[in-house]
């Protein structure tokens, strides 16, 4: 059996060439606006079996922000004379099995706090840092900036899911 590696950034198509930083900075507020006034039932009800509710998406975003936090720091941790790091993949479906344990408000609060922390970290990154390399065992060698672009595209993907769930047009 021949195994093909995953795409380097499977979320690039969502970015469509956009700068990811403004997206990262606006995502939490967009989620807040989309979910304002929704009932607990609307937030917790999945659209179909084996599909995520808004609350599940918030838990996933919180999990991912923790992962991205570590990956970003791990990528910049080695000195330039050391080999680059290997970042750890994870199985989102295995993690999602436990999402029912999380309520929307704390999941969203964790996402927002970790995202704000990552945005502050991003302010410390130089042009040379953006080119620092890391390897994802399933996707291959990438740069720090590829991780940022992945985060931006990932945000757009999940914002579009939430927009569909609340029936709000993309903005």
Secondary structure, 3 states (H helix, E strand, C coil): CCCCCCCCCCCHHHHCCCCHHHHHHHHHHHHHHHHCCCCHHHHHCCCCCCCCCHHHHHHHHHHHHHHHHHHHHHHHHCCCCCCCEEECCCCHHHHHCCHHHCCHHHHHHHHHHHHHHHHHHHCCCCHHHHCCEEEECCCEEEEHHHHHHHHHHHHHHHHHHHHHHHCCCCC
